Amino acid sequence: MIRIMGLDFGSKTVGVAVSDPLGITAQGVEIIRREQENKLRRTLARIEELIAQYGVTELVLGYPRNMNSTIGERAEKTLEFRAMLERRTGLAVTLWDERLTTVAANRTLMESGVRRERRREYVDMIAAVYILQGYLDSLERNVHE
């Protein structure tokens, strides 16, 4: 039984998703919010609580490359966050290309009839689901090749 956690790391939030015990589907869990971008201690502590609660054995972190594949400031901060996660949890953290996940998450919420002002409340968690689901699907493809 494997449990993988997907994380969408933003400047003020972290969207969290977790796989089912078979590692087939991703479900949104919560959005961790913080007042200031660099105040990460409580965010990391909450991630550790969720890892324990769900029995997570692996982490997947959305990696925001620019559309032309270059790396910007957000990607640099993501790499720093990855290092903190690995130190705190002792778990491997896989980076996953998240270029279009927020766009897809917004589209899903729009198609579901969620009003624009409410979308921001959910978009990071849905983006984490897309990140994790993309990773899970890639594992599934590798098994069948």
C-alpha positions in Angstrom: 0.0 0.0 0.0 1.4 3.4 -1.0 0.2 6.8 -0.2 1.6 9.7 -2.2 1.0 13.4 -1.3 0.8 16.1 -4.0 1.6 19.7 -3.1 0.9 22.9 -5.0 3.3 25.4 -3.4 2.2 29.0 -3.8 3.3 32.3 -2.3 0.5 32.3 0.4 -0.9 28.8 0.2 -0.1 25.1 -0.3 -2.7 23.0 -1.9 -2.6 19.4 -0.7 -3.8 16.2 -2.3 -3.3 12.5 -1.3 -3.6 9.4 -3.4 -5.9 6.5 -2.5 -4.2 3.5 -0.9 -3.7 1.8 -4.2 -2.0 4.9 -5.8 -4.6 5.2 -8.6 -6.5 8.4 -7.9 -5.8 11.7 -6.2 -8.2 13.5 -3.8 -7.9 17.0 -2.6 -7.3 17.3 1.2 -6.9 20.9 2.1 -5.3 24.3 1.5 -2.7 25.4 4.0 -2.7 29.2 4.2 -0.1 31.5 5.7 0.0 35.2 6.3 3.5 35.8 4.9 5.4 34.1 2.1 8.5 33.2 4.1 6.7 32.0 7.3 6.9 28.3 6.5 7.3 26.7 9.9 3.6 26.1 10.6 3.1 25.1 6.9 5.8 22.4 7.2 4.4 21.3 10.6 0.9 20.9 9.1 2.3 18.9 6.1 4.0 16.6 8.7 0.7 16.1 10.5 -1.0 15.2 7.2 1.8 12.8 6.3 1.3 11.0 9.6 -2.5 11.0 9.3 -2.5 9.5 5.8 0.6 7.3 6.1 2.3 9.1 3.2 5.5 7.5 1.9 6.3 9.9 -1.0 5.8 13.5 -1.9 5.2 15.1 -5.3 5.8 18.9 -5.5 4.5 21.0 -8.4 7.4 22.6 -10.2 6.5 25.9 -12.0 8.6 26.2 -15.1 7.9 29.0 -17.5 6.1 28.0 -20.7 9.5 28.2 -22.5 11.0 25.8 -19.9 13.1 28.4 -18.2 13.1 28.7 -14.4 11.9 31.8 -12.7 11.7 33.1 -9.1 8.7 30.9 -8.2 10.7 27.8 -9.3 13.7 28.9 -7.2 11.4 29.2 -4.1 9.9 25.8 -4.9 13.4 24.3 -4.9 14.1 25.8 -1.5 10.7 24.5 -0.2 11.6 21.0 -1.6 14.9 21.1 0.4 13.0 22.0 3.6 10.5 19.3 3.0 13.2 16.6 2.5 15.0 17.8 5.7 11.9 17.9 7.8 10.2 14.7 6.6 13.0 12.4 5.4 10.9 11.6 2.4 11.8 11.8 -1.2 10.3 14.8 -3.0 9.7 14.4 -6.7 9.3 17.6 -8.8 6.4 17.5 -11.2 5.9 20.0 -14.1 2.8 22.0 -13.1 2.7 24.4 -16.0 -0.9 24.1 -16.9 -2.4 22.7 -13.7 -3.8 26.1 -12.4 -5.4 26.7 -15.8 -7.0 23.3 -15.7 -8.1 23.7 -12.1 -9.8 27.0 -12.9 -11.5 25.5 -15.9 -12.8 22.5 -13.8 -14.1 24.9 -11.1 -15.7 27.1 -13.8 -17.4 24.1 -15.5 -18.6 22.9 -12.1 -20.4 26.2 -11.7 -18.2 27.6 -8.9 -18.5 31.4 -8.9 -15.3 33.3 -9.6 -14.9 34.8 -6.1 -15.1 31.3 -4.6 -12.7 29.7 -7.1 -9.7 31.2 -5.4 -10.6 29.3 -2.3 -10.3 25.9 -4.1 -7.9 26.4 -7.0 -4.7 25.4 -5.2 -6.2 22.2 -3.8 -7.6 21.3 -7.3 -4.1 22.1 -8.8 -2.5 19.8 -6.2 -5.0 17.0 -7.4 -3.9 17.6 -11.0 -0.2 17.5 -10.1 -0.6 14.3 -8.1 -2.9 12.7 -10.7 -0.5 13.4 -13.5 2.3 11.8 -11.5 0.1 8.7 -10.7 -0.9 8.4 -14.3 2.8 8.4 -15.3 3.5 5.6 -12.9 0.6 3.6 -14.3 1.9 4.1 -17.9 5.4 3.0 -16.9 4.0 -0.2 -15.4 2.3 -1.2 -18.6 5.1 -0.4 -21.0 
